[in-house]
Amino acid sequence: MTIRMFVDDVSGVGLWPDLAWDYPGSPFEDLFDDELENTLPISRELRDSIRAWVDEYTDSFETPMGVAWHVEHDRRGLRLSQQLRAELDSSAFRVRYLADTQTVRRELRGGS
């Protein structure tokens, strides 16, 4: 199962399932009953960190933050996705981080 990690403007969600696995009888069917971070076999600390990361992004629309804040928030999301990958069983889960800023996209491609 691929888990996509990214923030969007208003959903308050940071982890998104690969919908190809969302069907009755799927081995991952129970993961779709709640927000994904609440059902994955990960530590409470990581779950809380992901939730805080998403909430900070959502709050940034009420109190606009500068470009530097968004880049650092994006880098923190990348680090959280790496922690998520490390905590999950790699034979069952694949984590894909979708960067929010051009700066982090360039960093992921290897160009600074």
C-alpha positions, -999 to 999 in steps of 0.1 A, spaced: 0 0 0 13 34 -9 7 62 16 10 97 2 20 124 27 12 160 19 -8 189 33 -35 207 14 -53 239 21 -83 230 42 -87 192 47 -67 189 79 -53 156 65 -17 147 60 -17 110 51 -36 99 21 -41 62 11 -36 48 -23 -73 44 -32 -65 13 -53 -64 -6 -19 -97 9 -7 -122 -19 -14 -142 -44 7 -121 -74 16 -88 -55 10 -61 -65 35 -60 -27 43 -98 -22 45 -97 -14 83 -73 15 76 -101 35 60 -124 37 90 -106 67 105 -79 92 96 -50 72 84 -25 83 110 -49 70 137 -50 35 123 -14 29 111 9 8 134 31 38 144 42 53 176 21 79 194 49 103 192 51 101 154 13 102 152 12 134 173 40 150 153 22 144 120 -10 158 135 8 189 148 25 193 114 -8 193 96 -25 216 121 4 241 118 -1 242 81 -39 247 84 -33 275 110 -9 292 86 -39 302 65 -53 323 93 -19 338 103 1 341 71 37 329 74 66 338 53 83 318 26 111 306 50 85 292 74 68 272 46 102 258 34 111 247 69 76 233 75 80 213 42 115 200 53 99 189 86 73 171 67 99 153 47 117 142 79 84 130 93 78 110 62 112 94 66 103 85 102 70 71 90 88 50 65 111 37 92 83 27 115 61 9 90 67 -26 76 83 -19 43 69 -51 28 34 -38 33 37 0 31 54 25 8 56 61 19 57 89 -8 62 125 3 48 152 -20 67 184 -13 48 217 -9 75 241 -19 97 245 -50 128 246 -27 121 212 -12 112 198 -46 146 209 -59 163 194 -29 146 161 -35 158 161 -71 193 166 -58 197 203 -68 201 229 -41 
